Amino acid sequence: MTDSPIAVHAGPKALAHMREHGMRAADVAVIPAAAGGPKGLIFERFDQWLFGQWLPSAPRERILIGSSIGAWRMAAACQADPAAAFRRLADLYCGQRYPHKPSPQYVSQVSREFVAGLMAGHEQAVLAHPQHRLHVLAARGLRRLAAPASKAATAAGFGLAILGNLAGRRHLAGHLERVVLSSAAAPMSWTASGFDAFRTSAAPLDADNLLPALLASGTLPFIMEPVRNIPRAPAGTYWDGGLIDYHLALPYPQIAADCGGGLTLFPHFTSRIVPGWFDKSLPWRHAGRGPNRGWLDNVIVVSPSPSFLRRLPRGKLPDRNDFYHYAEDHEGRARAWKRAIGEGERLRDALAAFVERPDLSLVRPI
């Protein structure tokens, strides 16, 4: 499998578990889904198999946690027919159309329509799923970002946040708060554990706030209008959950303990777990190092391999830059994205083969 479409990385406890037991659906307790815009499209066929076939073969309580498109993917996974929901998500995303330099109001309206189309009356099924507990991550503004009254005020607030983050991720915690909105009936002990510098608030998801929570989780600063005052969540101004939790560098053993313990299976765009959106250009800033190394002990990351990426349109995953590259050639962009989605079948088939007969020579340490 040296030229496999997937790359597999694992923490020490996850690797030891696979050596003894292989890779079993019954052992998977947590599925994170990262922010990353159109990159998430690559997992459409993968997600259909994962949530439509493999995981249902071993029903148990599981936590599904995501930010931005990751939250939207996990909301699709919680629907009664996840395969149809993921197909609808991909169709809606590929079908987005924007004029040259759209206003934040325009982008927000398109996004509201997207979220409404994705849910399409399935809200109660998502909230009452018999096994899946959906956790949606959003970032709530503090200090100058608590209630900025203008674009200039927002720019000043984020400018200070970026400078603080450059000095150290703990300084970003003075500007943004993590809010976890969950369908779980039981308390989320991990959110109260003070596991990092960010204040973390928990709030329940219900029929009144599910759509605004999903919208907030994917609300990009400046490109979209912020979401204000999500019902049943702390009052304030909300932006994309990826600002704090871009690739979801979280204490996964603690999260898994809230649903009986087990492994974390992380279908991801890359083997590198970047903590926050502002850390993308900081190569030294990634999870798995220092005092938080234990967070990834029970994690298995499955990502596209370099050989897989080379076969995609333009040799890369779909991303937001494609909106600029294709400009108003909407059909050209949609064709490229749909071709990438089709290539994602190879990711699905490679993981299914790995599950059937794990090749541990393929696995690298996180």
N, C-alpha and C positions, 0 to 999 in steps of 0.2 A: 504493500500500500504506500510505497514511497511517493507515488504521484497521485495520492488521494485528493479528491476535491475538498476534504475537510482537514483542518489542523485541530488536534486535541491537546489541551493543556489541563493539568490537574494539580490541586493542592495535595499535600502529603497524605492526609487522611482519606481523601477521595481515591487516590491512587492505590493505597493499601486495601481499601474496600473493594476496588475493581479486581485487584489481584486475587482476592479470596472469593468474591461472589460474582464477578463479571459486572455487567451494567444492567440493572433490573429496574423496571418502571416503579415497582413498589418502594424502592429506596429513594425516589426523587421527592423531596419535600418542598423545594423552592425553585421557581423559575423566574429569573430577572429578565427584563427587556430594556435595553438601553435607548437613550435618545439618539438621534442621528438622521432625522428626516427620511428622505427616500431610500437610504441604505436599508431600512427595515423591509422594503419590498422584496429583497432577495430571499427572505424567509417564508414567502407565502406558501409554497408547496411543502416546505419543511414543517411549518406550523400546522398545516392541515393534517399531516401525518402524526405529528407529535401530540396534538390535542384531540384529534379525531379518531386515532387508532391506538397509538402506543400507550399513552398515559391512561386512557379509559380501560385498558386491559388489566390494570391494577388500581381500582378506585381507592382513594384515601384523601384525607384533607391535605391540601396544598396551598401555598401562598404564591400568588402571581403578582409580581411587583414591577412597575414600569414608570418611566417618565417620557413625556412627549409621544413620539410615535410608538415607543415601547408600551406606554399606558394604553394606547389605542389597540395595539396588538393583543394585550392581555385582556382588554374588554371584549375583543372579538373571541378570544379563547373561552370566555365564560358564557357565551351564548349557547343555546340548545343545539344548534348545528354549526359548530366552529368552522367546518370546511367552507360552508356557504358564507359565513361572516368574514373569513379571511379573503375569499374571492371578492366580496363586496368592498372590503377595505382597499384591495389593490386596484380594483376598477375605479373607485372614487378618487384615489390618489393619482392614478395615471390620468384621470379625466380633468384634473385641475387646469384652469385656463386663467392667465393673468395678462393684462395689458402691459405695455412698457411703463415701468416705474409705478406700480399700483400703490395706492394710498394704504396706510395701516387700517383704515376703516374697511376698505375693499377686501384686504387679505383676511381680516377678522370675520367678515361676513361669509366669505368662501369657506373658512375653517368651521364656522358655526354650522353651515349647511353640510359640510363633510361629516362632522360628529353626529349631527342629527340623522344623516343618511346611514352612517355606520350602525347606529343603535336601532333606528327604524322600528320602534315599538318593542325592542328586546330588553328594555331596562330591567324589568322585574326578573327575567331569567338570569341576567347578569348578577343582580343583587342577591338572588336566592339560590345560586348554584349549589348543588348538594355537596360538592367537594372543594371547589375553588374559592379562595378568599382573595378578592381583588384589592390591591393596594395601589393607589394613584399618588404619585409624587408631584408636588408643586412647590414653587419658591415664593414666599411672602416677603414683601419689601419692609425694611426697617430703616430708621433714621431718614435720610433724604429720599429714600425709595418707599417710604411708608405711604405717602399720598402725594406724589409729584403732580403739580398743577399744570405743567407745560412740558414740551419736548426738551427745552433747555434744562429744566429742572431734572428731568429724567436722565439726560446726558451727563449732568454734573454728578448725580447720584451714582450712576454706573461707572463714571470715570474714577471716582474714589474707590468703588468696589474693586475695579480691575487693579488699581495700584495696590490696594491692600492685599489682594490675592497674590500679586507678584511677590510681595514681601513674605507671604506665608498664607496657606489656605485658612488657617485659623482666623486671619484678619477679615476674610470674606464673611465670616459668621457675624460680624458686626453690621452687615448690610443686608443679609438675607437670612430668612428662617425657613427650615424644612417643614412642610406640612404633609402628613400622610393621611389620605382619605381612604377609608377601608370599609369593605362590606363585611368584615369579620365581626361575628357577634361577641367573641371573647376579647378581653383586653389585649393590646399589643405590648407585651412587656419590653420588647427590644426598643421601642420608641422612647421609653422612659429611662433607659439605662445610661444616658449621657455618654454614648459611645464615641462621640467626636465633639468638635468645638461648636457645632451648630445646634442651636435650640431646635428641638423637634417636637412639633405638636401633632396630636392625633385627632382625627375627626371622623364621624361616621358618614358613609355614603348612603344616600337614599334616592328615591325617585325625583326629588326636587333638585338635588345638587349633582347628580351623576354627570349630566351633560356639561354644566359649567366647570366641574372639576376636570373632566377630560380636556375641555377647551383650554383651561388655564395651564394644564400640564404641558401643552404644546404651544404656548403663546410666546413668540420670540420678541424681545425688546426692540422697539423702533419699527420693526417690520409689521407688528400687529399692535392693536390697542390692548392694554392690560385688562385683566378680568378683575373686577372689584367685588368684594364682599360675597364670597361663595356661601350660600346658606349652610348653617350648622358648622361652619369652619370659623377660625378666628377672623374677625373683621380686618379688612385691609386690601392691599393691592397685590395681585398675583401675576407671576410670569412663569415661564417654562421651568419645569422641574429639573431639566438638564443643566441649568445654571449652577446648581449645587451638585446634583447627582446625574452627571452626563452618562457615565458608564456604570453607575451604581456600585461604587466602592463602599460596601455596607458590611456589617458584622453578620455574615451569613450563618454561622453556627447558632447565634442568638435568635435569628429570625426563624431558622428551622425548628428550634426548640419550641416555638409557639404553636407548631402543628405536629408535635410528636417526634421531631428530630429526623435527620436523614441528610441526603445529598442535595446540593444546589446544582442544577443543570442550567448553564448559561449559554444559550445560542447567541453568539456575538459577532460583530462585523470584523473584529481584529483580536489578536491575542493580548493586546495591551489594554488594560482597564484604566482609563483616564478618569480621575475623580470628578472634576467639574468642567463645564464648558470653557471657562477661561484658562484651563490647564492644557488645552489642546496643543499650544505652541511651546509648552514647557516639557521637554522630553524626560526630565528627571522627576516629574510629578506623575507617579502612577501607583496604583494599589499593589499590595504584596510586599512592601518594604517597611522596615522600621517597626515601631510598636504595634502597628495594626496588621502585621503579617498574618496573624492567626485568623483574620477575617476570611481568608480564602482557603483555609485548610480543607474544607469539605466541598470545594467548588470544582466542577468540570466545565471548562470553556470549550465550546465547539465553534470554530470559525472557518470562513472560507480560506483555502490555501492559496499561495501565490500562483500555482498552476491553474486553479479555478478562475482567479481574477483575470488572468491573461486572456481568457476566452470570452470575457464580457465585452459589450460595446465600449469602445474607447479604453479597454483594458482596465476597467475600474468598476466599483460599485456605483449604482445610481446615487447622485447627491444633489444638494441644492444648487450647485454651480451649473447643473444642467439647465436650469431655468434661464440662465444667462447665455449659456452656450447655444442652445437651440432658439433662444429669444421667442419670437412669435410663430416658430415652426412647431406648434403644439403637437401635431401628428407625428413629426419626426422624433420628438422627445418621447411620446407615448410608445412608439414602436420600439425604441431602444430600451425603454424600461420593461416593456412586456417581453422582449427577448431575454433580458436579464432574469426576469421572473421565471421564464421557462427553463433557463439554465439552472435555476435553483432546485430543479428536480434532482440534479446530481448530488446536491448537498443532502437532500432527503434520503436518497438511495444509499449514499455512503454511510450516513448515521445508522440507517436500518441494518446495513451489513455489519457495522461495528457492534451494534447491540446484539445481533445474532451470534457473532463470533468476535469478541473483542481482541484486537491486535494491539497489545500494550506496547509494542515497539513503536507505535505511532504516537504514543502519549509523551509529552514533554512537561517538565515541571513549570508551574506558574511562576 
